[in-house]
Amino acid sequence: MNWMGPVDWGASALRDSSMTAPFLMSTGVITGEDYGERPVAPPHSHPDPMLAWCYRGTVWVYLEDSMWRLAPGQGIWIPAHTPHTARHERDSVGCYTYIPDSGLHEPVTAVNRVLVHRAVQEMMLHLGSDDMDPELRVRIQGVIIEMLQQPSADPLGDAGEIPVPGDERVRPLVETVLAHPGDVRTARELFAQHGLHERTVLRVFSSDIGMSFGQWRTGVRMTAAARLIVGGTPVGAAGNKCGYDSTSAFSAAFKGRFGMTPRQYAARAQSDDAHRSYWR
């Protein structure tokens, strides 16, 4: 399925600011039931930096040159005037917090990953649904922003970022692989399904993201596998769901991607006490 269809990122609309002085942030909440498998909106941008974060399930954030898969407790900063959209998987809840540059301790100039700790999640949602004294609200928002901008290592590393080619000719192919990372069909069979010539795919992937289709597809599989393993799926089952017939072949590919075995990776991620509470 091609969720996005042809996209003219250069024509993305600029939305109005949702900030109301003296407040420092505004959070919108969207559930998977609101849009199903459709993007939540056509590609657009905002005059303020935005923190896109996942409260439950899986949220995909689409940028012009990459896709980010967010698990609960994970978010990304998106600079002002950066075109984007998002898609929520079934039973997911995604949240979008807008913060003006004036309210930030450090400017948001690039897309960056951020951990949104449980206490911060709940307080941002509380601010969005409850009335309180304006001065108290401003003080609370200041503390939240400070916590969000503190350096924090993500135990999943860069597992959520998936670069994608910008050429619309391969977009249906890209979406098929992302939706079904365990598809056992060969690359040529996938190309034939989408009416693509092998040389065309190689040229597009090499020029747009600097890797072959095979390398990219392996990265997609490893990203999906990493999340399954951290979520408690046995190594063999995770490998099978991501297209590998044997645990040994999967473990070798995984170590080649992340520099550690699947079990070492899971142990590292789960050693973070705060991270364990993210997985609902």
C-alpha positions in Angstrom: 0.0 0.0 0.0 1.3 3.5 -0.8 0.1 5.6 2.1 1.6 8.8 0.9 1.0 8.9 -2.8 2.9 11.5 -5.0 4.1 14.3 -2.7 5.2 17.7 -3.6 7.2 18.6 -0.5 8.0 22.0 -1.8 4.3 22.9 -1.8 3.8 22.0 1.9 1.5 24.5 3.6 2.6 26.6 6.5 0.1 26.3 9.4 -0.6 29.1 11.8 1.1 29.1 15.2 -0.9 27.5 18.0 0.8 29.5 20.8 -1.2 31.9 23.0 0.9 34.2 25.2 2.0 33.9 27.9 2.0 30.1 27.5 5.1 28.2 26.2 3.7 25.1 24.7 0.6 23.5 23.1 0.0 19.8 22.7 -2.3 18.0 20.2 -3.2 14.4 20.7 -4.2 12.1 17.8 -5.2 8.4 18.0 -4.9 5.7 15.4 -8.7 5.5 15.2 -8.9 9.1 14.0 -7.2 8.4 10.7 -6.6 4.6 10.4 -3.8 4.0 7.9 -4.0 7.4 6.3 -1.5 10.2 7.1 -2.9 12.6 9.7 -2.6 15.5 7.3 -1.0 16.5 4.0 2.7 17.5 4.4 2.9 20.8 6.1 5.1 22.9 8.4 4.7 25.1 11.5 6.3 28.5 12.4 7.3 26.9 15.8 9.6 23.9 16.5 7.6 20.8 17.2 8.2 17.7 19.4 6.5 14.7 17.9 6.2 11.9 20.4 4.5 8.5 20.9 2.3 7.8 23.9 1.1 4.4 22.8 1.7 2.0 20.0 3.7 3.0 17.0 3.8 6.4 15.2 5.5 7.0 11.9 6.8 10.5 11.2 7.5 11.3 7.5 10.0 13.9 6.5 11.1 14.7 3.0 14.3 12.5 3.2 13.5 10.1 6.1 10.9 8.3 8.1 11.1 7.9 11.9 9.4 5.1 13.7 8.5 6.1 17.3 7.8 3.7 20.1 6.2 4.8 23.4 8.4 7.3 25.2 10.3 8.3 22.0 10.1 11.5 20.2 11.9 13.7 17.7 12.4 17.5 17.5 11.3 19.0 14.2 12.7 22.5 13.5 10.3 25.3 12.5 9.3 25.4 8.8 10.3 21.8 8.3 7.7 19.9 6.1 6.4 16.7 7.7 3.4 14.5 8.3 2.7 11.4 10.3 0.8 8.1 10.3 -0.4 6.1 13.4 -0.7 2.4 13.5 -3.9 0.8 14.9 -4.5 1.6 18.6 -1.7 4.1 18.7 -1.6 7.5 20.3 0.7 10.2 18.9 1.2 13.6 20.5 2.5 16.9 18.9 3.9 19.6 21.2 4.6 23.0 19.8 7.1 25.2 21.6 8.2 28.7 20.4 11.9 29.4 19.9 11.6 31.9 22.7 10.6 29.2 25.2 13.6 26.9 24.4 16.9 26.8 26.2 18.6 25.7 23.0 17.3 26.3 19.5 16.0 23.4 17.5 18.0 23.5 14.2 17.9 19.9 13.1 15.8 16.8 13.5 17.0 15.1 16.7 15.8 12.1 18.8 14.6 12.8 22.4 13.4 10.5 25.2 10.1 11.7 26.6 10.0 10.4 30.1 6.8 9.1 31.6 6.4 11.9 34.1 6.9 14.5 31.3 4.4 12.8 29.1 1.7 12.8 31.7 2.3 16.4 32.7 2.1 17.6 29.1 -1.2 15.8 28.7 -2.4 17.2 32.0 -1.6 20.8 30.9 -3.5 20.2 27.7 -6.7 19.1 29.5 -6.9 20.9 32.8 -7.3 24.6 33.7 -4.9 26.1 36.2 -3.5 29.3 37.3 -1.6 30.9 34.4 1.5 31.6 36.4 1.6 28.0 37.7 1.2 26.8 34.1 4.1 28.9 32.9 6.3 27.6 35.7 5.5 24.0 35.0 6.0 24.4 31.3 9.5 25.9 31.9 10.5 22.8 33.9 9.1 20.5 31.3 11.1 22.2 28.5 14.3 22.1 30.6 13.8 18.3 31.1 13.1 17.7 27.4 16.3 19.5 26.4 18.6 17.7 28.8 21.0 15.3 27.1 19.7 11.8 27.4 21.0 8.6 25.7 18.5 6.6 23.8 19.1 2.8 24.5 17.7 2.1 21.0 20.3 4.3 19.3 19.4 5.2 15.7 17.1 2.2 15.3 14.1 4.4 14.6 15.5 6.4 11.7 14.9 5.0 8.3 16.2 7.0 5.3 14.1 6.9 2.2 14.7 7.9 -1.4 12.9 11.0 -2.5 12.1 9.7 -6.0 8.3 9.0 -6.2 8.9 6.1 -8.6 10.1 3.9 -5.8 7.7 5.1 -3.1 5.2 2.2 -3.5 8.2 -0.2 -3.2 9.5 1.6 -0.1 6.0 1.4 1.5 5.7 -2.3 0.8 9.0 -3.1 2.5 8.2 -0.9 5.5 4.8 -2.5 5.9 6.1 -6.1 5.5 9.8 -6.3 6.5 9.5 -10.1 6.7 8.4 -10.5 3.1 10.5 -13.4 1.7 10.2 -12.4 -1.9 13.4 -11.5 -3.7 14.3 -8.0 -4.7 13.6 -8.8 -8.3 10.2 -10.1 -7.5 9.4 -6.9 -5.6 10.7 -4.8 -8.4 8.5 -6.7 -10.9 5.4 -6.2 -8.7 5.9 -2.5 -8.9 6.9 -2.3 -12.5 10.5 -1.2 -11.7 13.7 -2.0 -13.6 16.5 -3.2 -11.4 18.9 -0.5 -12.8 16.4 2.2 -12.0 16.1 1.1 -8.4 19.8 0.8 -7.9 20.3 4.3 -9.4 17.6 5.9 -7.2 18.8 4.3 -3.9 22.5 5.0 -4.6 21.9 8.7 -5.5 19.3 9.5 -2.9 20.5 7.7 0.2 23.9 6.3 -0.7 23.2 2.6 -0.4 21.8 -0.3 -2.4 18.3 -1.5 -2.1 19.6 -4.7 -0.4 21.5 -2.7 2.2 18.4 -0.5 2.8 16.1 -3.5 3.1 18.4 -5.1 5.6 18.3 -1.9 7.7 14.5 -1.9 7.7 14.5 -5.5 8.8 17.0 -4.8 11.6 15.0 -1.8 12.8 11.8 -3.9 13.0 13.7 -6.7 14.7 15.3 -4.5 17.3 11.9 -3.3 18.4 10.5 -6.8 18.6 13.5 -8.0 20.7 13.3 -5.1 23.1 9.6 -5.7 23.4 10.2 -9.3 24.6 9.9 -11.3 21.4 12.4 -14.3 21.4 15.3 -13.8 19.1 14.4 -16.7 16.7 10.8 -15.4 16.4 12.0 -11.9 15.7 14.3 -13.1 13.0 11.5 -15.1 11.4 9.1 -12.2 11.4 11.8 -10.1 9.7 12.5 -12.6 6.9 15.3 -14.8 8.2 15.0 -18.6 8.1 17.6 -19.3 10.7 18.5 -17.7 14.0 22.2 -17.8 13.2 21.8 -15.9 10.0 19.6 -13.4 11.7 22.1 -12.9 14.6 25.0 -12.4 12.2 23.0 -9.8 10.2 21.9 -8.1 13.5 25.5 -7.9 14.8 26.7 -6.5 11.5 24.1 -3.7 11.9 24.4 -2.9 15.6 27.8 -4.2 16.6 26.3 -6.6 19.2 24.2 -9.7 19.3 20.4 -9.5 19.6 20.5 -10.6 23.3 23.2 -8.1 24.1 21.2 -5.3 22.4 18.0 -6.3 24.4 20.0 -6.4 27.7 21.4 -3.0 27.0 18.1 -1.4 26.2 16.2 -3.1 29.1 18.9 -2.1 31.6 17.5 1.4 31.6 14.8 1.4 34.3 12.9 4.3 32.8 12.9 2.6 29.4 11.1 -0.5 30.7 8.1 1.6 31.6 7.7 2.9 28.1 6.6 -0.3 26.6 2.8 -0.6 27.0 
